[in-house]
Amino acid sequence: MRPLFDAHADTLSRLYERGGDLLENDGHFDLRRAAAYCPAAQFFAAYGFDFDVLGPLAHRLFAAHADRVALCRTAEEARRAGRDGKLAAFLSLEGAETVGCDGARLRAAWERGARMVALTWNHDNVLAGGAEGAGGGLTPRGVSFLRLARSLPMIVDVSHLSDRSFWDVAEAMEGAPFVASHSNARAVRGHLRNLTDRQFAAIVSAGGFAGINLYAVFLTKRETAAWEDVGAHIEHFAALGGARHIGLGCDFDGCARLPEGVRGVGELDALYEWLLRKNYPEDTVRDIFYYNILRVVGQICDT
């Protein structure tokens, strides 16, 4: 079976809003479809609702399907889940608003399993400027919050930051790995949520990764996207010398339009095949699909 490690899905928020079960649902991601991949891992984001709501929901869902999924906090736990034939489930915070931008609540979320945090979601907050905000950078409170996240340790996610905040984070990380969990190449699709070449180079230099986002708006200006559009972003990052720093950050259950013919996680095997047809070595494709993200998780969380 082929591996899969996806860095971003909003499935928890969708299930909280609409109801349904993690085992099987009509959204983009469920355990039945994810079982087509092994080893498999998924970062489930807390987005739009407080982690005090979504965190317990996640724990209940994982416990209800303990034969299929295991909450993981480290790369070693993810490897163990894979050996047991289970999905390795990680928790992330898509915007520090989910913990009130509060350090004590961030620590509490970490203790309950959260292992990745984005300082903001698109808009400015008390910590940082967002991609759709006024263009500001990290605030003094944001610097303190970032230091706490590093010390716990948590993976720092820059996907929704303003350009100025991105560079403030890059400097504050002092060479340590950080990630863009679900962001594409701005040179291919000129969207503020995508990364410039210099930003991607900074992520590569720090040893992090960028997760390729399947939301059509971030892939192309056209109304519909195809695997060729996804591949254009992968190929651009790879041409910059970043093949070991590309992952998947599909944005499942958090976006309105996926590439044509893609209903969710079950179709990712077609992207794997597309990359092989483009003469990517299978080891490189497996790295993009799983091992690049696992490496970064291990570097940060297995300490």
VENJOGI-V454193 format. One line per field, one symbol per residue. ss: DSSP state (H for helix, E for strand, L for the rest). phi: phi as a letter, one per 20 degrees, with the letter a starting at -180 (. if undefined). psi: psi as a letter, one per 20 degrees, with the letter a starting at -180 (. if undefined). A space follows every 50 residues. Layout:
# VENJOGI-V454193
ss: ???
phi: ???
psi: ???
This chain:
# VENJOGI-V454193
ss: LLLEEEEEELHHHHHHHHLLLLLLLLLLLLHHHHLLLLLEEEEEEELLLL HHHHHHHHHHHHHHLLLLEEELLLHHHHHHHHHLLLEEEEEEEELHHHHL LLHHHHHHHHHLLEEEEELLLLLLLLLLLELLLLLLLLLHHHHHHHHHHH HHLLEEELLLELHHHHHHHHHHLLLLLLEELLLLELLLLLLLLLELHHHH HHHHHHLLLEEELLLHHHHLLLLLLLHHHHHHHHHHHHHLLLHHHEEELL LELLLLLLLLLLLLHHHHHHHHHHHHHLLLLHHHHHHHHHHHHHHHHHHH HLL
phi: .eebcdebbdfgfffffdnocffbbeeecbffffffdafcbbeeeecncf ffeffffgffffffcffdbcfcccfffffffffemdfedddcdeofgfcm ldfffffffffeofcbbdfbdmdfcfdaeegdeenfdfegffffffffgf ffecfeddgdeffffgfffgffflnffbcdfbbdeffecfcffeefffff ffffgenebdefeefgfeebfffddcgffffffffffffendgecdcdcf mgmcceceggnddqffefgffgfffffemfgffffffffbfffggfgffe eec
psi: qqrpopipqkhggghggiraqhgprjbhprhghhiiqpqqqpooqopiqq highghgghgghhhliihqppqirhhhhgggghjkqpopqqronpihikk kpghhgghhghjipjqpphrngqqaihrqrhjbjjrbprhhhgggggggh hgqqpppjhjqrgghghgggghiliqqrrnhmqaphhgomqhirprhhgg hhgghijbqppppjphhihrirhqrrhhgghhgghgghhjkkhjkpapmh kpjjqhorqpipibhhihhhgghghhhjkpqhhgghggighggggggghg hl.
